[in-house]
Amino acid sequence: MTRFSAYGRQERAIAAADTTTVHERWAFGRRLLCDPLATNPDGSLRPGVMESLIAAARARGVTLTEAEINARLTAGRMYPCESQARRALARFDSWSGLRDAGFPPMDADPGEEPHDPRGAAERAAAVDRQLALGEYDPAQMTLFDFFPDDRFDSLSTLAELRKHAAESARRTEGHARKDRARFEYLDRLADAVDGDESKTWQEAQAALDAA
């Protein structure tokens, strides 16, 4: 449920809005499509996600249906760029009008990249989860999956990006060394008490000191 709390907050904001919610519902769909742990590469929802989204909305006191979620996904697929969503909003002043029209094609601004409404922290967390699950696919990764958007942008040089990556790697290796040392210490404590891990640290340390 925690993973989908951002969707629940967004749904609460949509339900509370007293003006058009075309843009917010489109952004909801884009968020799903940009979340590799929520949707498959073909844009379909992963197993259990639909139920989690509905439950996250219910936890905020809002009713969300499968049909509504699917409509938002369709909007996100049809309008990958924010300029397309703006044009849809200009043409249709209500979500129901746009939905009933079948999400007709809209032009995007030249050179515009697909919109990803997730923040830097959310993107980084998604990458971490993919790596942990062994689902890392470099072909699907973009700049802000790996680099914070409050420090870098599309004009950042490769040298700047490489410097940041090297600094991050040094920090990671430092943590890894401490992890290895921590396990080595635990192994020495366990050996000192013949592998009996029901012993307290105090007992094990005393045995290690006496060895």
C-alpha positions as CSV (number, residue, x, y, z in Angstrom):
1,M,0.0,0.0,0.0
2,T,2.8,2.4,0.9
3,R,4.1,2.3,-2.7
4,F,0.8,3.7,-4.0
5,S,0.3,6.4,-1.4
6,A,1.3,9.1,-3.9
7,Y,-1.5,7.9,-6.2
8,G,-3.9,8.1,-3.2
9,R,-2.9,11.7,-2.4
10,Q,-3.3,12.6,-6.1
11,E,-6.8,11.0,-6.2
12,R,-7.8,12.9,-3.1
13,A,-6.8,16.2,-4.8
14,I,-8.8,15.2,-7.9
15,A,-11.9,14.5,-5.9
16,A,-11.6,17.8,-4.0
17,A,-11.1,19.9,-7.1
18,D,-13.9,22.2,-8.0
19,T,-12.6,23.0,-11.4
20,T,-11.7,20.8,-14.4
21,T,-9.5,17.8,-13.6
22,V,-8.5,16.8,-17.1
23,H,-4.8,17.6,-16.5
24,E,-4.7,15.9,-13.1
25,R,-6.3,12.7,-14.4
26,W,-4.0,12.7,-17.4
27,A,-1.0,13.2,-15.0
28,F,-2.2,10.2,-12.9
29,G,-2.1,8.1,-16.1
30,R,1.3,9.4,-17.0
31,R,2.6,8.6,-13.5
32,L,1.5,5.0,-13.9
33,L,3.0,4.6,-17.4
34,C,6.3,6.0,-16.1
35,D,6.4,3.7,-13.1
36,P,8.1,0.5,-14.2
37,L,6.8,-1.4,-11.2
38,A,3.2,-0.3,-11.9
39,T,3.0,-1.0,-15.6
40,N,4.6,-3.4,-18.0
41,P,6.6,-2.2,-21.1
42,D,3.4,-2.4,-23.2
43,G,1.6,0.0,-20.8
44,S,-0.6,-2.6,-19.1
45,L,-0.9,-2.7,-15.4
46,R,1.1,-5.3,-13.5
47,P,-0.8,-7.9,-11.5
48,G,-2.3,-6.5,-8.2
49,V,-1.7,-2.8,-9.2
50,M,-5.3,-2.1,-10.0
51,E,-6.5,-3.4,-6.6
52,S,-3.7,-1.4,-4.9
53,L,-4.7,1.8,-6.6
54,I,-8.4,1.4,-5.7
55,A,-7.4,0.6,-2.1
56,A,-5.1,3.6,-1.9
57,A,-8.0,5.9,-3.0
58,R,-10.4,4.2,-0.6
59,A,-8.0,4.9,2.2
60,R,-8.4,8.6,1.4
61,G,-12.1,8.3,1.4
62,V,-12.5,8.3,-2.4
63,T,-14.1,5.8,-4.7
64,L,-12.0,4.9,-7.8
65,T,-13.1,2.4,-10.4
66,E,-11.3,0.2,-12.8
67,A,-13.0,2.0,-15.8
68,E,-11.7,5.3,-14.5
69,I,-8.1,4.0,-14.1
70,N,-8.2,2.5,-17.6
71,A,-9.4,5.8,-19.0
72,R,-6.5,7.7,-17.4
73,L,-4.1,5.2,-18.8
74,T,-5.5,5.7,-22.2
75,A,-5.1,9.5,-21.9
76,G,-1.5,9.0,-20.8
77,R,-0.8,6.8,-23.8
78,M,-2.6,9.1,-26.3
79,Y,-0.9,12.2,-24.9
80,P,2.6,11.4,-23.8
81,C,3.6,15.1,-23.9
82,E,2.3,17.9,-21.7
83,S,1.6,20.2,-24.6
84,Q,-0.9,17.5,-25.9
85,A,-2.6,17.5,-22.5
86,R,-2.9,21.3,-22.7
87,R,-4.4,21.2,-26.1
88,A,-6.9,18.5,-24.9
89,L,-7.8,20.8,-22.0
90,A,-8.3,23.7,-24.3
91,R,-10.6,21.7,-26.5
92,F,-12.5,19.8,-23.8
93,D,-13.4,21.6,-20.6
94,S,-14.4,18.5,-18.8
95,W,-12.9,15.0,-18.3
96,S,-16.2,13.3,-19.3
97,G,-16.2,15.2,-22.6
98,L,-12.7,14.2,-23.4
99,R,-13.3,10.6,-22.4
100,D,-16.6,10.4,-24.4
101,A,-14.8,11.7,-27.4
102,G,-12.4,8.8,-27.2
103,F,-9.2,10.9,-26.5
104,P,-8.7,12.2,-30.1
105,P,-5.1,12.8,-31.3
106,M,-3.4,16.1,-30.3
107,D,-0.2,17.6,-31.7
108,A,2.8,17.9,-29.4
109,D,5.3,20.7,-29.5
110,P,8.3,20.1,-31.7
111,G,11.1,18.2,-29.8
112,E,9.1,17.8,-26.6
113,E,10.0,14.8,-24.4
114,P,7.3,12.6,-22.9
115,H,6.1,13.9,-19.5
116,D,7.1,12.1,-16.3
117,P,5.3,13.6,-13.3
118,R,7.3,11.7,-10.8
119,G,9.7,13.6,-8.6
120,A,13.4,12.9,-8.4
121,A,13.1,10.9,-5.2
122,E,10.3,8.8,-6.5
123,R,12.2,8.0,-9.7
124,A,15.3,7.1,-7.8
125,A,13.3,4.8,-5.5
126,A,11.8,3.1,-8.5
127,V,15.2,2.4,-9.9
128,D,16.4,1.0,-6.6
129,R,13.4,-1.3,-6.5
130,Q,14.1,-2.5,-10.1
131,L,17.7,-3.2,-9.3
132,A,16.7,-5.1,-6.1
133,L,14.2,-7.2,-8.1
134,G,16.7,-7.8,-11.0
135,E,14.5,-5.9,-13.4
136,Y,17.0,-3.3,-14.5
137,D,16.7,-2.4,-18.2
138,P,19.1,0.3,-19.3
139,A,17.1,0.9,-22.5
140,Q,14.2,2.2,-20.4
141,M,16.3,4.5,-18.2
142,T,16.6,8.2,-18.7
143,L,18.8,11.0,-17.2
144,F,16.7,11.6,-14.1
145,D,16.4,7.9,-13.2
146,F,20.1,8.2,-12.2
147,F,20.8,11.9,-11.6
148,P,18.9,14.3,-9.3
149,D,16.9,16.9,-11.3
150,D,17.7,19.7,-8.8
151,R,21.3,19.5,-9.8
152,F,21.3,18.3,-13.5
153,D,19.3,18.9,-16.6
154,S,19.5,18.1,-20.3
155,L,22.4,20.6,-20.8
156,S,24.6,18.9,-18.2
157,T,27.9,17.7,-19.7
158,L,28.9,14.0,-19.5
159,A,31.9,15.1,-17.5
160,E,29.6,16.6,-14.8
161,L,27.5,13.5,-14.8
162,R,30.5,11.2,-14.6
163,K,31.9,13.2,-11.7
164,H,28.6,12.8,-9.8
165,A,28.6,9.1,-10.6
166,A,32.1,8.7,-9.3
167,E,31.4,10.5,-6.1
168,S,28.3,8.4,-5.5
169,A,30.2,5.2,-6.2
170,R,32.8,6.2,-3.6
171,R,30.1,6.8,-1.0
172,T,28.5,3.4,-1.9
173,E,31.8,1.6,-1.7
174,G,32.4,3.2,1.7
175,H,29.1,1.8,2.9
176,A,29.9,-1.6,1.3
177,R,33.2,-1.8,3.2
178,K,31.5,-1.0,6.5
179,D,28.9,-3.7,5.7
180,R,31.6,-6.3,5.1
181,A,33.4,-5.3,8.2
182,R,30.2,-5.5,10.2
183,F,29.5,-9.1,9.0
184,E,33.1,-10.1,9.7
185,Y,32.8,-8.8,13.2
186,L,29.6,-10.8,13.7
187,D,31.3,-13.9,12.4
188,R,34.1,-13.5,14.9
189,L,31.6,-13.1,17.7
190,A,29.7,-16.2,16.6
191,D,32.8,-18.3,16.3
192,A,33.8,-17.3,19.8
193,V,30.6,-18.9,21.2
194,D,30.7,-21.9,18.9
195,G,28.0,-20.5,16.6
196,D,25.4,-20.1,19.3
197,E,23.6,-17.0,18.2
198,S,21.2,-17.1,21.2
199,K,24.1,-15.6,23.2
200,T,24.1,-11.9,23.9
201,W,26.6,-9.5,22.5
202,Q,28.1,-9.1,26.0
203,E,28.6,-12.9,26.3
204,A,30.1,-13.2,22.8
205,Q,32.4,-10.2,23.2
206,A,33.7,-11.6,26.5
207,A,34.4,-14.9,24.8
208,L,36.1,-13.2,22.0
209,D,38.2,-11.1,24.3
210,A,39.2,-14.2,26.2
211,A,40.2,-16.2,23.1
